[in-house]
Amino acid sequence: MARRPKHQLRLAEPIAGDRKLIELVQHRVRSRGHNVMSVALWNAGQWRTAQFGAEDERTFEIGSVTKTITASLFALALENGEVTTETTAGELLELGGCPAAAFTLESIATQHSGLPRLPVSFAEFRRGNRAVKAGRDPYTASVAELVSQTAATPLGKPGVFSYSNLGFALLGQALAVAAGQIYSELVTERIAAPLRLAHTASFATATELPIEAPTGFDARGRASDAWTMNAYGPAGNIRSTLPDMMRYVEAQLDSSAPGVAATTPRIAVPRQGRIGYAWLTNPDGITWHNGMTGGFASFVGFDRERSRAAVVLSNTAVSVDALALSLLAAR
């Protein structure tokens, strides 16, 4: 395997935005563990931003924050009568008689279906591991392959919390079937357009990406290919910008977002609070989701009681959770 050249990681310049927020970010992150970063904090009825090497039009892979958009699509499908909480995956996808066919879409949306994080297959694990080490997108399955992987995967215990990329891939593809559209169309028409998210979209293959689409770096500063994730897109392939994610999370905060019912806490999760559809709500009232791909990290969260919200987007696969949670928790 060819060596991947390394990029020296440090917070990028130029730096722009609110001076106090810039200083706060610089104080709370390891400058040599990150590169391009966009940060926004809603407090006292207004947004403040801090940009490190980024402009408003800069796109980032938001990784598993995509799951919150898929969750909103599920909430909307319930409102539209396209599915019910008891609709099973097997009613919409050709899962045959495998156990996963009986899982309800709601159990998948709340991460309580029993589906594992990924298909349990030594060959698939080895292939994906090689892809990640080489800086490539490990998610290459078509919808038909996703379905067959699910049918062949041993399942965990239904009713127990288990975070699952496989589950949200199935959920998104099932919702697409129910609507008679493809997943990326649902994202654009039902979420991005109503919220005026001009730079937020799902791209299922690398050929669909704009030529100028930025890529990022892993934790060691090695370049990573774009993750478009094919059939797994509903679990993590959306790209967005800081202004779009600010608008998105503000709409969750004031409950005006399409499918905002996804944020309602429904089931207790041991040591983590409660989960709605994808969204986790901590005991302190912060509702959030994070994301990470081979070259990006992200976080969106809000606290309705204290009217605070935060967005952090980074082009490096290094967690930004601690930074974002500290911004939300600050007095």
Helices and strands as residue ranges (DSSP letters): E 15-17, H 19-28, G 31-33, E 37-43, E 46-52, E 60-61, G 63-65, H 66-80, H 89-92, G 99-102, H 105-109, H 122-133, H 143-151, H 165-179, H 183-186, I 187-192, H 193-195, E 201-202, G 206-208, E 216-217, E 223-224, G 230-235, E 238-240, H 242-253, G 260-263, E 267-269, E 273-275, E 280-281, E 287-292, E 297-303, E 308-314, H 321-329
